[in-house]
């Protein structure tokens, strides 16, 4: 929840309770004292209207899910303020006699105070639920940030593993090249050995034939 809105909300609740007390006490006053008290109440009503306008502007600047809850609370505050205005008008009208006025004030203010207390109680419950929701949102955001950090760490590890695999691939490619060269060298050596074998075989055959011819002529 917006801390600015909560600040305005606390100010309004305190001001509303103070105005309710002043309205109740003004019923027992007469003359100038009553006029002065009503002037104070009217000035307080203007301050209350200003606070409601500020809360309305602040609520409309927030995210939609928070905005909807705060605007619902504002409707109750506006209803509470309208009740106070109606009570002030009834006190200032002076159209009722003293006894009837006192009776109406007592019953009307009792209803108003009861309604205001109920409204404030509901608003406090709504505030508690909203704070709980805000805490869950903060926890979710914290979890999301931790997950994001874990994802970045995993990507970093995967990148390092990719670099290692590329290095191993390049190393294996170099080994393959060396093996290919070695095979060529061995193939050349094998061919030379085969040629040497044939050469030696031919020399031996020639020697055998020569020895055979020599023996033949000697014996003959």
Secondary structure, DSSP 4 states (H G I P E B T S, - for coil): --HHHHHHHHHHHHHHHHHHHHHHHHTT--HHHHHHHHHHHHHHHHHHHHHHHHHHHHHHTS-HHHHHHHHHHHHHHHHHHHHHHHHHHHHHH--S-HHHHHHHHHHHHHHHHHHHHHHHHHHHHHHHHHHHHHHHHHHHHHHHHHHHHHHHHHHHHHHHHHHHHHHHHHHHHHHHHHHHHHHHHHHHHHHHHHHHHHHHHHHHHHHHHHHHHHHHHHH-
